[in-house]
Amino acid sequence: MHTLLLTLLVIVSIALIIVVLLQSGKSAGLSGAISGGAEQLFGKQKARGIDLVLHRVTVVLAILFFALTIAVSYFGL
């Protein structure tokens, strides 16, 4: 059981890294962080297309990562 969970954790970790690296940047340097951050914070620019899909996949993989990490630590004892 521990080996199966550990293997799944490694696969989810690699997938999470790949999905995060595929996402586009949200700001263009320091000027984008100051001026463009407020627009994204209040929802004027909504994610569309592949960005929305990548965002949802990232959330699902992050939840799986935390659940598998807790399961590996529980069953590893």
N, C-alpha and C positions, 0 to 999 in steps of 0.2 A: 504494500500500500504506500509506504514511504517513497519507494523508488518511482512509482507511477506519478505520485503528486510532485515529486522533484523534477521529473521529466516534463510534466505539463507546465510547471513553473518556469523552466528554462525556455520552453517554446513560447509561452505567453510573454516572457520578458523580451525575447528577441523580436517578436511581433510588435510589441509596444514601442520599442526603440525605432523600428522601421517606420511605423505609422507616425510617430512624432517627427521624425526627420523628413517625411514626405509633406508635412503641412507647410503652407506658405507663411512667411513672416507677417506679423500684424502691424509692424511699424517700420519706418525707414530711418533708422538711426535715432539720435537724440531729439531732433526736431519733430519726428513723428511720434515719439513717446510723449512729448509735451503737448502738441496740438492735436494729434490724431487719437490719443488715448481717450479723451473725453467723449468723442463721437462714438467710439466703440463701446464705451462704458454705458451710455444711455440708449444703446440699441439703434442708432441711426443706420448703421451698416450691418445688415444681416448676412450671415454666411449662406452661400448658395452653391449648389452643385457638389463638386468633389470636396470642397472645404467642409461642407455640412456632413457629408458621409465620413470623412476622416475624423471630424470632431466626435461623432457618435461612436465610431469604432474605438477611438482613444478612450472614451469614457467607459465603454464595456470592457476593454482590455485592462484598464486601471482597476476596475472593480474585481475582475478575475484575478489580477495580480495580488491584490490585498487578501482576497479570500484564500487563494492558494498558499500565500505566505503564512497565514494564520494556521491553515490546515497542516502544512509541513512542520511548523513548530509544535503543533499539538500532537501529531502522530509520530514525531521524531523522538519523543521522550521515552 
